[in-house]
Amino acid sequence: MPPKLILSVLLLCAFSNDVHSARVLGLFPHTGKSHQMVFEPLLRTLAERGHQVTTVSFFPLKDPIENYTDISLEGIYEIRLESLDLSMFETTSGILSKIPVLNRISRQLSEFQPLADAAVSICEELKTLSPLADALKREYDVILMENFNSDCMLGLLHVYGNTAPKVALSSCNLVPWSANRIGLPDNPAYVPFVSTSFTTRMTFAQRLENTFLNILYKAWFYYKVQAKERAILEKHFRTNIPDLRILAKNYSLMLVNTFHTLNGIRPMVPALVEVGGMHLDHSRKALPHYIERFLNESEHGVILLSFGSLIKTATIPKYKEDIIVNALSKLKQRVIWKYENSGEEGTLTGNILRVKWLPQYELLQHKKIIAFIAHGGLLGMTEAISAGKPMVVVPFFGDQPANGAAAAAAGFAKVVPYMELTEKALTEALDFVLSAETRVKARLVSSIWLDRQADPLETAVYWTERVIRWGHAAPLHSASRDMPFYQLALLDVIAAFTVAILILVTLLWFILSAVYRLVFSKENKLKMH
């Protein structure tokens, strides 16, 4: 074979898109089960493709697979699963409750604070966890990390000198401290804060509140989380650690569990890739026989009701339960309600079947399910839009109001906030989502949402392997990531223009003054003659 041909073949192999067995580390220190449900399919798929995957999380695989090693964080902090009592969402008292905007901000702060407390407490445990330390000392081709309420892992990676390329994963829409990590515009004029009910088109009052929240929570995350985590690590390891805000700018890529058909149009850079729906398991699992029978015997279809994996629905106050039951009992459709205090094969009362557990995605794909009542968690929203089912969204906290507002703006949902849940409001919302127009709209939005170049999981795998191939050599962030605020806001340019205008105005004033004096002087001389 001629030398030039040999060289060409070698170069082709070197720059091939194939990625051979890579070493992958996943770091997921959050206790939310729904978050891990988004990330697990990607980790599994990477292992199935031959990569050596090591995952640190609170949720080790129930059925271990080849090429996959779990380092469990179980036991170091309480796992949040069906742990929220619905009574905590009842009407608040005090002067703040009388002023809507202050009540919203106060409520959000009280909802966010447990995330900060958990992050700091978990960081205290992580710093002394020897299996984690052993894992962080090894070499990897890529590190997958959750981008949510903690940056402790970034500090630990620095301590152990691990400089592998990093991919951030977000199970929800981006939290406000995410954008500057990849140079992403997050102008609060049209990018709503993650826990508001605002859409991309806001009124003046909404933009005012949205801007305040954007500034407030960036400062909150730094002082309540990042500064404390950094102090914990510096004290334990007796070494200086860079500001975690600086370490957070070392991400090569950010995968976010959104898609613009549902979540709205936002600014993008190549480092941000939307993979909304990558957790969806397209294999159809068999339904429990009693649920299948209940579905098949329904003449007018079935409505699914579930408030997710975090909220304990059985803690709902009696009067709110009566509101829901009274509204649902009037329907000709049947209802399946995820309700923990049910019998092994459900509890049937009238047209309502209450079950301890339900295979949500499989049910939403069933032709007999015609609508979905949910809390607005992004996983459930994604499953509903994938199946083309209209929704009544009853948001409680976090990103749920924003998800509900986005679905309503897309035209296939009606939002009824928990605090405003009445029999009349729920009945009207059900009338809306059960109408022929809304059901057609839901199928249309679903078709648009599904119309992509590639399956979202395939997209996530491709971009992860792209980072493995090229690492730090192919940056995807915008230059704004590394620019100080005064440059980004063009304050120096504005100052330069201002100075230039002042100089011009001053020169013009001097010129006009000189001309005036010259003319005035000539006039005086003429008068004297």
Secondary structure in CASP SS format (residue, H / E / C, confidence):
PFRMAT SS
TARGET T0000
AUTHOR 0000-0000-0000
METHOD secondary structure of the structure
MODEL  1
M C 1.00
P C 1.00
P H 1.00
K H 1.00
L H 1.00
I H 1.00
L H 1.00
S H 1.00
V H 1.00
L H 1.00
L H 1.00
L H 1.00
C H 1.00
A H 1.00
F C 1.00
S C 1.00
N C 1.00
D C 1.00
V C 1.00
H C 1.00
S C 1.00
A C 1.00
R E 1.00
V E 1.00
L E 1.00
G E 1.00
L E 1.00
F E 1.00
P C 1.00
H C 1.00
T C 1.00
G E 1.00
K H 1.00
S H 1.00
H H 1.00
Q H 1.00
M H 1.00
V H 1.00
F H 1.00
E H 1.00
P H 1.00
L H 1.00
L H 1.00
R H 1.00
T H 1.00
L H 1.00
A H 1.00
E H 1.00
R C 1.00
G C 1.00
H C 1.00
Q E 1.00
V E 1.00
T E 1.00
T E 1.00
V E 1.00
S E 1.00
F C 1.00
F C 1.00
P C 1.00
L C 1.00
K C 1.00
D C 1.00
P C 1.00
I C 1.00
E C 1.00
N C 1.00
Y E 1.00
T E 1.00
D E 1.00
I E 1.00
S E 1.00
L C 1.00
E C 1.00
G C 1.00
I C 1.00
Y C 1.00
E C 1.00
I C 1.00
R E 1.00
L C 1.00
E C 1.00
S C 1.00
L E 1.00
D E 1.00
L H 1.00
S H 1.00
M H 1.00
F H 1.00
E C 1.00
T C 1.00
T C 1.00
S C 1.00
G C 1.00
I H 1.00
L H 1.00
S H 1.00
K H 1.00
I C 1.00
P H 1.00
V H 1.00
L H 1.00
N H 1.00
R H 1.00
I H 1.00
S H 1.00
R H 1.00
Q H 1.00
L H 1.00
S H 1.00
E H 1.00
F H 1.00
Q H 1.00
P H 1.00
L H 1.00
A H 1.00
D H 1.00
A H 1.00
A H 1.00
V H 1.00
S H 1.00
I H 1.00
C H 1.00
E H 1.00
E H 1.00
L H 1.00
K C 1.00
T C 1.00
L C 1.00
S H 1.00
P H 1.00
L H 1.00
A H 1.00
D H 1.00
A H 1.00
L H 1.00
K C 1.00
R C 1.00
E C 1.00
Y C 1.00
D C 1.00
V E 1.00
I E 1.00
L E 1.00
M E 1.00
E E 1.00
N C 1.00
F C 1.00
N C 1.00
S C 1.00
D C 1.00
C H 1.00
M H 1.00
L H 1.00
G H 1.00
L H 1.00
L H 1.00
H H 1.00
V H 1.00
Y C 1.00
G C 1.00
N C 1.00
T C 1.00
A C 1.00
P C 1.00
K E 1.00
V E 1.00
A E 1.00
L E 1.00
S E 1.00
S C 1.00
C C 1.00
N C 1.00
L C 1.00
V C 1.00
P C 1.00
W C 1.00
S C 1.00
A H 1.00
N H 1.00
R H 1.00
I C 1.00
G C 1.00
L C 1.00
P C 1.00
D C 1.00
N C 1.00
P C 1.00
A C 1.00
Y C 1.00
V C 1.00
P C 1.00
F C 1.00
V C 1.00
S C 1.00
T C 1.00
S C 1.00
F C 1.00
T C 1.00
T C 1.00
R C 1.00
M C 1.00
T C 1.00
F H 1.00
A H 1.00
Q H 1.00
R H 1.00
L H 1.00
E H 1.00
N H 1.00
T H 1.00
F H 1.00
L H 1.00
N H 1.00
I H 1.00
L H 1.00
Y H 1.00
K H 1.00
A H 1.00
W H 1.00
F H 1.00
Y H 1.00
Y H 1.00
K H 1.00
V H 1.00
Q H 1.00
A H 1.00
K H 1.00
E H 1.00
R H 1.00
A H 1.00
I H 1.00
L H 1.00
E H 1.00
K H 1.00
H H 1.00
F H 1.00
R C 1.00
T C 1.00
N C 1.00
I C 1.00
P C 1.00
D C 1.00
L H 1.00
R H 1.00
I H 1.00
L H 1.00
A H 1.00
K H 1.00
N H 1.00
Y E 1.00
S E 1.00
L E 1.00
M E 1.00
L E 1.00
V E 1.00
N C 1.00
T C 1.00
F C 1.00
H H 1.00
T H 1.00
L H 1.00
N H 1.00
G C 1.00
I C 1.00
R C 1.00
P C 1.00
M C 1.00
V C 1.00
P C 1.00
A C 1.00
L E 1.00
V E 1.00
E E 1.00
V C 1.00
G C 1.00
G C 1.00
M C 1.00
H C 1.00
L C 1.00
D C 1.00
H C 1.00
S C 1.00
R C 1.00
K C 1.00
A C 1.00
L C 1.00
P C 1.00
H H 1.00
Y H 1.00
I H 1.00
E H 1.00
R H 1.00
F H 1.00
L H 1.00
N H 1.00
E C 1.00
S C 1.00
E C 1.00
H C 1.00
G C 1.00
V E 1.00
I E 1.00
L E 1.00
L E 1.00
S E 1.00
F C 1.00
G C 1.00
S C 1.00
L C 1.00
I E 1.00
K E 1.00
T H 1.00
A H 1.00
T H 1.00
I C 1.00
P C 1.00
K H 1.00
Y H 1.00
K H 1.00
E H 1.00
D H 1.00
I H 1.00
I H 1.00
V H 1.00
N H 1.00
A H 1.00
L H 1.00
S H 1.00
K C 1.00
L C 1.00
K C 1.00
Q C 1.00
R E 1.00
V E 1.00
I E 1.00
W E 1.00
K E 1.00
Y C 1.00
E C 1.00
N C 1.00
S C 1.00
G C 1.00
E C 1.00
E C 1.00
G C 1.00
T E 1.00
L E 1.00
T E 1.00
G C 1.00
N C 1.00
I E 1.00
L E 1.00
R E 1.00
V E 1.00
K C 1.00
W C 1.00
L C 1.00
P C 1.00
Q H 1.00
Y H 1.00
E H 1.00
L H 1.00
L H 1.00
Q H 1.00
H C 1.00
K C 1.00
K C 1.00
I E 1.00
I E 1.00
A E 1.00
F E 1.00
I E 1.00
A E 1.00
H C 1.00
G C 1.00
G C 1.00
L H 1.00
L H 1.00
G H 1.00
M H 1.00
T H 1.00
E H 1.00
A H 1.00
I H 1.00
S H 1.00
A H 1.00
G C 1.00
K C 1.00
P C 1.00
M E 1.00
V E 1.00
V E 1.00
V C 1.00
P C 1.00
F C 1.00
F C 1.00
G C 1.00
D C 1.00
Q H 1.00
P H 1.00
A H 1.00
N H 1.00
G H 1.00
A H 1.00
A H 1.00
A H 1.00
A H 1.00
A H 1.00
A H 1.00
G C 1.00
F C 1.00
A E 1.00
K E 1.00
V E 1.00
V C 1.00
P C 1.00
Y H 1.00
M H 1.00
E H 1.00
L C 1.00
T C 1.00
E H 1.00
K H 1.00
A H 1.00
L H 1.00
T H 1.00
E H 1.00
A H 1.00
L H 1.00
D H 1.00
F H 1.00
V H 1.00
L H 1.00
S C 1.00
A H 1.00
E H 1.00
T H 1.00
R H 1.00
V H 1.00
K H 1.00
A H 1.00
R H 1.00
L H 1.00
V H 1.00
S H 1.00
S H 1.00
I H 1.00
W H 1.00
L H 1.00
D C 1.00
R C 1.00
Q C 1.00
A C 1.00
D C 1.00
P H 1.00
L H 1.00
E H 1.00
T H 1.00
A H 1.00
V H 1.00
Y H 1.00
W H 1.00
T H 1.00
E H 1.00
R H 1.00
V H 1.00
I H 1.00
R H 1.00
W H 1.00
G H 1.00
H H 1.00
A H 1.00
A C 1.00
P C 1.00
L C 1.00
H C 1.00
S C 1.00
A H 1.00
S H 1.00
R H 1.00
D H 1.00
M C 1.00
P C 1.00
F H 1.00
Y H 1.00
Q H 1.00
L H 1.00
A C 1.00
L C 1.00
L H 1.00
D H 1.00
V H 1.00
I H 1.00
A H 1.00
A H 1.00
F H 1.00
T H 1.00
V H 1.00
A H 1.00
I H 1.00
L H 1.00
I H 1.00
L H 1.00
V H 1.00
T H 1.00
L H 1.00
L H 1.00
W H 1.00
F H 1.00
I H 1.00
L H 1.00
S H 1.00
A H 1.00
V H 1.00
Y H 1.00
R H 1.00
L H 1.00
V H 1.00
F H 1.00
S H 1.00
K H 1.00
E H 1.00
N H 1.00
K H 1.00
L H 1.00
K H 1.00
M H 1.00
H C 1.00
END
